[in-house]
């Protein structure tokens, strides 16, 4: 049982998803227990065989976005001039310190990256949860899902508090006791 909580970056997400896949390849079922989940937390849970969430839980699927801060005007007020080598039209490392907005080339690259991540999220969630791509897009467009709504949408399998989910697992495995 994987208890998913706390934020995680994409690197950790991919590492943990591969670990879930290795367990499944070894014949083990993997269950996710969520209190609440957003983007990457839900993407990790979706890799599991079954997902449980208490009645009070919620899933927030905000899609994918990117933010870039610009500090040139702040540096100007402080009398600081950034001195950086700029290599290549689409390289963005210096832009936050030397510009007040994104260059067209960097905007194009960042947009392509966000679009790729969005497409990957849709295809991954659709495959993991056995949904159609348009159903996943609709779930993302809706954004916020209560536990009941998430179950109806196919985003989770059980609306259950942890103790209820443990009781379900005891019955599922015909076990008197669970090593949890």
C-alpha positions in Angstrom: 0.0 0.0 0.0 1.5 3.3 -1.1 0.4 6.2 1.0 0.9 9.2 -1.3 1.2 12.6 0.3 3.4 15.6 -0.1 4.6 17.3 -3.3 7.1 15.8 -5.6 9.0 16.8 -8.7 8.8 15.0 -12.0 12.1 13.1 -11.4 10.8 11.6 -8.2 7.5 10.9 -9.8 9.1 8.9 -12.6 11.4 7.1 -10.2 8.5 6.0 -8.0 6.3 5.0 -11.0 9.1 2.7 -12.2 9.3 1.2 -8.7 5.6 0.5 -8.8 6.0 -1.1 -12.2 8.8 -3.3 -10.9 6.6 -4.5 -8.0 3.8 -5.2 -10.5 6.1 -7.1 -12.8 7.1 -9.3 -9.8 3.4 -10.3 -9.4 2.5 -7.9 -6.6 -0.6 -5.8 -6.5 0.1 -2.2 -5.5 -2.6 -0.1 -3.9 -2.6 3.7 -3.4 -4.1 5.4 -0.4 -4.8 9.1 -0.8 -6.0 11.7 1.6 -6.0 14.2 -1.2 -3.9 14.5 -4.4 -2.8 17.0 -6.9 -1.0 16.6 -10.3 2.1 14.5 -9.7 0.7 12.9 -6.5 -2.3 11.6 -8.5 0.0 10.5 -11.4 1.9 8.3 -9.0 -1.3 6.9 -7.5 -2.6 6.2 -11.0 0.3 3.8 -11.6 -1.1 1.5 -8.9 -3.6 -1.2 -9.4 -6.3 0.3 -7.2 -6.7 3.7 -5.5 -8.7 4.5 -2.3 -9.6 7.8 -0.9 -11.7 8.8 2.1 -15.1 10.5 1.6 -13.5 13.8 2.8 -10.7 13.6 0.1 -10.3 15.4 -3.1 -8.3 15.3 -6.3 -7.1 18.4 -8.0 -6.0 18.0 -11.6 -4.7 21.4 -12.7 -3.1 20.3 -15.9 0.5 21.5 -16.7 1.8 25.0 -16.5 5.1 26.8 -16.3 6.1 30.1 -14.7 9.1 32.2 -15.3 10.0 35.1 -13.0 11.9 38.2 -14.3 14.3 40.2 -12.1 15.9 42.7 -14.4 13.8 45.6 -13.1 14.6 44.6 -9.5 18.3 44.4 -10.3 18.1 47.8 -12.0 16.6 49.4 -8.9 19.5 47.9 -6.9 22.0 49.2 -9.4 23.0 45.7 -10.4 23.6 44.7 -14.0 23.7 41.0 -14.8 26.7 40.1 -16.9 26.0 36.7 -18.5 27.0 35.0 -21.6 24.0 34.2 -23.8 24.6 31.2 -26.1 21.8 30.5 -28.6 18.6 32.2 -29.4 16.4 29.7 -27.5 18.6 29.4 -24.3 16.7 30.9 -21.4 19.2 30.8 -18.4 20.1 34.5 -18.6 16.7 35.9 -19.6 15.2 36.3 -16.1 18.1 38.6 -15.2 18.5 40.4 -18.5 15.0 40.8 -19.8 11.6 41.9 -18.5 9.7 39.3 -20.6 10.4 36.1 -22.5 11.9 36.1 -25.9 9.8 34.6 -28.7 12.2 31.7 -29.1 12.2 30.8 -25.4 8.4 31.1 -25.3 8.2 28.7 -28.2 10.5 26.2 -26.5 8.7 26.5 -23.1 5.3 26.1 -24.8 6.4 23.0 -26.6 7.7 21.5 -23.3 4.4 22.3 -21.5 2.4 20.8 -24.4 4.6 17.6 -24.3 4.1 17.2 -20.6 0.4 17.7 -20.9 0.1 15.1 -23.7 2.2 12.7 -21.6 0.0 13.2 -18.6 -3.1 12.6 -20.6 -1.8 9.4 -22.3 -0.3 8.1 -19.1 -3.4 8.6 -17.0 -5.7 7.2 -19.7 -3.6 4.1 -19.9 -3.2 3.7 -16.2 -6.9 4.2 -15.4 -8.3 2.6 -18.6 -9.9 5.8 -19.7 -10.2 7.5 -23.0 -8.1 10.6 -23.6 -11.2 12.8 -23.8 -12.3 11.5 -20.4 -8.9 12.5 -18.9 -9.1 15.9 -20.6 -12.6 16.4 -19.2 -11.3 15.5 -15.7 -8.5 18.0 -16.0 -10.9 20.7 -17.3 -13.1 20.1 -14.3 -10.1 20.4 -12.0 -11.5 19.7 -8.6 -13.1 16.3 -7.8 -14.5 15.1 -4.5 -13.9 11.5 -3.7 -17.4 10.5 -4.9 -16.9 12.4 -8.2 -13.5 10.9 -8.7 -14.9 7.4 -8.3 -17.7 8.1 -10.8 -15.1 9.6 -13.2 -13.0 6.4 -12.9 -10.1 8.3 -11.2 -10.3 6.2 -8.1 -11.6 2.7 -7.2 -12.7 3.0 -3.6 -14.2 5.7 -1.4 -13.0 4.5 1.9 -11.2 5.7 5.0 -7.9 4.0 5.8 -9.5 1.6 8.4 -12.2 0.7 5.9 -9.6 0.1 3.2 -7.6 -2.2 5.5 -10.8 -4.2 6.2 -11.3 -4.4 2.4 -7.7 -5.7 2.0 -8.2 -8.3 4.8 -11.3 -9.6 3.0 -9.6 -9.4 -0.5 -6.6 -11.5 0.7 -8.7 -13.7 3.2 -6.3 -12.6 5.9 -6.9 -12.4 9.7 -4.1 -9.9 10.0 -2.4 -7.5 7.7 1.3 -6.6 7.8 0.8 -2.9 7.0 
